[in-house]
Amino acid sequence: TPAAAQTVTGTINITGSVQAKCTVVSTSPAGSTFGTTVNLGELAQADGTLAADLATRFGTEGGAGLQAKVVCTSPDATVTVNADPLVSPSGAGAPTGYSNTVHYQADVTFTKTTGTTQVSNDTTAAAASSSPLGGRLSATATNVSVATSNWRTPSTGDLLTAGTDYSGKIVVTVSPL
């Protein structure tokens, strides 16, 4: 006589993991960098002093390159902003009343799932500005926006020295916590 059928159960356990990471998903393919080059053109007014519209020109000329969608798998992230002034090496050693340096403040807004956080860094600061976001970055749209403010020379009214080589930069870093 055959043996009576018995129930047999097999269990397959499935595991996995997700490392804490941040990725730029507004680029194709997704990666670890975003950015653009912003050409402000002529920095001086007709009288040689600093143009008054540089913050507006920065936003207009930078356009969509000043925004990104960054996602992080961690529940929070540390964000760091470091702004370097525009400096013309060919104007080094300028006498009193002249300058080869243009200062400004970088203002970066991070959109989270629960509001926004702005981190700013002035080009005169000795170190980068760093802060925890205090929550997750929004995953639905552009969530990093770069702007500038407070453009100025080291001394009010300085005349800018001639040069085609003025350059500076803003570096934004987003790291998982």
Secondary structure by P-SEA (a helix, b strand, c coil): ccccbbbbbbbbbbbbccccccccccccccccbbbbbbbbcccccccccccccaaaaaaaaaccccbbbbbbcccbbbbbbbbbccccccccccccccccbbbbbbbbbbbcccbbbbbbbbccccbbbbbbcccccccccccbbbbbccccccccbbbbccccccccbbbbbbbcc
